[in-house]
Amino acid sequence: MSLDATIGLRLGSLDLDVEITVAGSVVAVVGPNGAGKSTLLRALAGLIPLERGRVTVDGRIVEEPGRGIRLQPEERRVGVVFQDQRLFTHLSAVENVAFGLRARGLNRTDARARAGEWLRRVDLGGVLGARAGELSGGQAQRVALARALATEPALLLLDEPLAAVDAAARAELRRVLREELDRYPGSRLLVTHDPIEAAALADHLVVVEDGRVTQEGRLVEVTARPRSAWVATMVGLNLLQGTSRGTAVTLADGAEVVTGRALDGPAFAAFRPNAVVLHRARPEGSARNVWAGRAGELYPVGDRARVRIDGPVPLIAEVTAAAVAELGLAAGGAVWASLKATDVDAYPA
């Protein structure tokens, strides 16, 4: 089963123009707030009409405005798990799951029996008769997942499935989701803003920013070589863009970054914050990159701290708590940053 879609529509200030294909892997759509991720998912489900483009699910065109084709959501063989579950609060867990099966023509007895099987499959065999309002957030989201899967859709869409679940239940729900996504034979598309969730549940990433796909590929490829500031921030890398001549990348304002790889033409230079060493005086040593700057915002990351350095080469440095105290970084002021060329990954822009 596969999904092939070209989505074109305007919604308020958002102009969404995205091509996406899902076949044989779990695809996570990631991007900043307001990028169009949830709008994309709702359009695929048939909840928002397209202005242009086409949606094909399992070889069947379910929407193509140019030809006047638009199947309703219930005709698309699409299952959706929303962030807020959208369960019927007056119905029990088993009745919620059975609802979709009844809507597709299954009799009440068989629908309830199959719903019970699905709830046991997601580890909810003990709450079949509990009303939706009596369930925890994690339990309610598993009911929503069972309800979506029970109808055997060709396309499964998940919109921030862990966002409304408390931290205590998140790890267990993530495990259940991963197991079911691995077993599920249809197309699987996950929308999330959380890189940990994407890494845990998906094999392939599609990055959407301002209504456009800015990068896509296998998880390891996208995270190793980001192509936008948002992706770099998501994976914890510094990312600079300029023009490479040999092993030097020249930035727009003329500053240079020496790298460990020779290139010619537009290029990115990426490096990890913990590869940067900070000093209060200009350092001596073997580092090919030495830049003056000013220490800005400082914030903790586990037992370390990240410091924003403003200057010709803007960057984030990660240092120990001892370095914060020793260099007096909390007070800001002039600093020097050094970085070995071998710690910089250069690749074509």
N, C-alpha and C positions, 0 to 999 in steps of 0.2 A: 504494500500500500504506500502511496506517495502523495505529497502535496506539491503542487506547482502554482505559484500565485504571483501576479503583478498587481499591486494595490495602488490605486491613485484616487485620492480624495482630499477635500479641504474640510477642516472642522475648526471653526474659530480662526485663530492665528496659525494653526498647524496646517502645513501643506505636506501630506504624506505621499511619498513616491518610492515604493519599496518592491524589490523582487526577492522572492524567497522560495527555496526548494527544500523539502524535507523527505528523505528516503533512507531508511535503514539505520538512522541514528537519532539520538535525542538532541534536539537543537534548542539552545537557549538564546533568546533575544534579550540583550542587555543594552543599557544606555542610561543617560541622566533623566531626571524627572522632566516630563513635558516633551520628551523626544518623539513620542508617538507609539511606544511599545504596546500599551493596552488598547489604543485605537486600532492598531494593526490586528491584534487578537480578536477584537470585537467585529472588525470587518470580515475576517476569515469565518467567524461564526455566523455571519449574516445579520448581526445586530445593528450594523451601520452600512448603508448602501454605498457601493463604489460609484465614482463618477467616471472612472476609466480603468481599464485593465481586465484581468480574468482570474478566476479561482477555479482550479481543477483539483478535485479530491478523488484519489484512487481511479484516475483516468476519466472521471466524469466532470464535465463543466457544470459548476453550481452557480456561477455568476459571471456574466460578461455583458456589461452595459451596451456595448456597441452592437450586440445582436439581440438585445432585449431579454436576456436570460437572467433570472434572479430567483433561485429557490429560497424558500423560507428556512429559518434555522432548523426547524424540526424535520426538514426534508434532506438535510445535508449529510447525515451520518456523522455528526460532529458532537463530541462530548466536551463540556467546559467545566473546569474547576475554578471558581472565582475565589478571590482573596477573602471575601466575607461569607463564604459557604452558601448563602441563600437557601437554607433549608426551610421547610415548612415547620414552624415552631409547634403547631398543634398536632403534628403527626409524630409517631415513634420513629426510631432510627430505621427499622426494617420497612416501615411504610414509606419513608422518604426514598429509600433505594428502590422500592417496588413501584413507585409512582411512574418513573420513566418507562419501566417495562410494561405497565398497564397501558400507558399512552401509546405504546407500539403494538397493542392488541393481545398481550398475554393475559390469561385469566388470573383472577385474584389469587387463587391457591398456588399456581405455578410461579407467579410473580413474587409472592412472599417467600416461597421456598428458595428461589434463585437469589433473592435479595439477602436472605439469611446466609447463604453460601458466600456471597461476596463480603458481607460484614465479618464473617469468621476469617476470611482470607486476609483482611486488613486488621486482624487481631481485635475485633469488636464483638466477638461472640457472646460476651457477657452483658451487653447493653442493647440487645435487639429490641426490647420493649420500652426502653427509655425514650421520653420525649426529647426532641431536639434541644429545647431550652434547658434541659437538665444535663446536657453533655458539656465537657470541658472544650476549650477551643481546639485542642489537638484531636479529640474524639470527633467533634463536629466536622473538622476538615477531612478526616478519614471517611466519614459517612458521605461527604460530598464527592470524594474520590471514588468510592464504591458505586455511588449512584451514576457517575459519569462512565465508569468502565462496564457496568452491568449491561448497558445497551449495546456493547460491542461496536463502538464507533470506528469509522475508518480514520478519523483524525481526533486526537486528544489535545486539547488546549488547556494550559494551566497558567493562571494569572496570579503571580506572586503567592504561590500556595502556602508559603511558610510565614508570610509577613504578619498575619494576625494571630500567630501562635506564640505563647510565652516561651522563654528560653528553656525552661525545664522540659517542655514537650517537643521542642524543635528537633533535637537529635533523633528521637524515636520516630517522629513523622518523616524525617529525611530518609531514614532507613527503609521505612515502609514504601515511600515514594520510589526510591531507587529500585527496590525489588519489583514493584509493579511495572515501572517503566521498562525494566529489562525484559519482563515477561510479555509485555503488551506488543502485539504484532503490527499495530497500525502506526501512522505517523504521529510523532510526539513533539509538541512545541511548547516550550516553557518561557514565560516572560518573568524576568526578575531584575532587580537593581543590585542584588547581592552577589559579589564574585565568589564567595564561599559556596553559596547555593548553586551557582552555575557550575562550579568545578565539581561539586559532589554529584550533580544530577545529569549533566549534559556531556556530550562528546564533541559538539560542534557549537561555535559561537557566531552569532550575527550581531554586530554592534550597530545600533540605530541612534543617530544624533540629528536633531532638527529635521526629522522626517525622512532622512536619507541613510542608506547603509554606508558606513564609513570604513568598515573592516569586517571580514568574515574568514572563518577557517577552523581548523582543529584547535581545541583549547590551548594546546602547548604552543602552537604557532602564533596565535593572537597574543597570548600573555608574554611570550618571549620577545616579540618584536611589535610593540604597539605603534599605531599610525595616527593617533590623535592624543591630545592632552588628557582627555577624559579616560581613555583606555590606560594610558601610562599611570595616572593617579590610581585607577582601579587595581592595577597589579603592583603598585608601589615602586615605580621606576621614575627617574628623571628623564624627560624627553626633550631634546633640542633639535631644531630643524635649520638647515642651511645648505650651503653648496660645498661639496667636497672636491678637493684637489689633492690627490695622493692621500696621505694620512691625516690631513687637517680639514676639519669642517668649519667653514666661515659662516657665522651667524649674520643676521640682517644688519646688526649695528657694527659689524666688523670684528667682533671678538672671535677667537678661535678655540676649537676643541680638538686636541690631538687624540687620535684613535689608534687602535691596534690593527686597523684594516685599511688598505688603500682603495679608494673609490674615486670616480670622477662624475660630477653632476649633482643634482639635488639629492640630499641624503638626510637621514635621521641619525642622531647620536643618542644612545640610551645607556644609562648606568644606574646602579643601585645607590640609594642614599647612604648605606653603610660602607660604601667604597670611598666616600668623601672624608678627608681628614681636615679638621679646622685648627687654625692657629691664630694667635693674637699678633704675631709678627710674621713678616714674609719668611717662609720656610726655605731651608736648604735641603737638598736631597735629590733623589732620582726621578721624582714625579714629573712628567712632561707637562702637566696642566697645573698652573698656579694662577689663581684669580683673586683679586681684591673684591671685597663686598661689605655688606653691613648685615649683622644678625637681626632678623626680624622675629616673627611669631615663633614661639616655642611651645610644643605640646607633647605630652607623654605618649609613648607607644610601648606597652608592657613595662619592662624594667629599663627601657631606654627612652630617649627623647629625640624628636625631629625638630630641626631648626630651619626656618626659611632664610635663605641668603639672597639678598637683593643686590644686584650689580650688573655688570656687562654680561655675565653668564648667570642668570637666575637659576637657583637650584634648591633642593631640599637635602640636608645632611642629617644622618642619623648617628647619634653619639651616645655614650654611656652617661649615667647620672654623675659619675665622677668627673667626666669631661665638662659637663654643664657647670659644675661647681668650680673646677680648676681654672676654666677659661672665663668664668663670670658671664656666661652666655645669656642669662636671664636679664642682664642689664643692657643687652643689645650692643651697639657700637661697631666699630670697624673690625673686620676679621679677614683672614686669608683662608682660602680653600685650596686643597691640593688633591689631585686625582691622577692615578697612573693611567697611561694610555691603554694598557692592556685590560683595564677594567671598563673600557668604553666599547660598546658594540655599535658599529656603524653599518647601515644598510640603506639601499636606495629608497628615496621618498616617492 
